[in-house]
């Protein structure tokens, strides 16, 4: 059972890394650190940004 959980965690991690890679390749803005911080800034979340 522990092995299955471990495999599942690795699968999630692999999927997450692939997803980030996909975003990085297909989103030109992703090379801009300021864009990344703006995406997850409190102001953007609350709608003040």
Buried (B, 14 or more C-beta within 10 A) or exposed (E): EEEEEEEEEEEEEEEEEEEEEEEEEEEEEBEEEEEEEEEEEEEEEEEEE
